[in-house]
Amino acid sequence: MVGLLYSPPIVFLIFLVLFLVGSKVFALYAPSSAHREHGLEGYACGQRNVRHYVNPDYSQFFPFALFFTIMHVLVLVVATASYEALLLPIIYVASGVLAMIIIFKN
């Protein structure tokens, strides 16, 4: 019986019920913004006029993010690979080196 209680679907359902009950209880204390003047309008970073919202440029950030993502996946695959499946880490390292060449070439 205890083993069934700790199975992932049962634990998920328990947390789902706890979340829904907590959501209903805390909704009683939340202020209602739908009845205010601007209650249902868009709001972005303190700016009421969302059409003229400043959109920052992240184009210089993406190569660094891609680099760290590739490196983390490479380290995870190589560190957790077994000796029986030695070809998979070699393929991942080769594709990672190719991706680094492509990233730094641009």
Beta strands, then each sheet from edge to edge (+ up, - down):
end
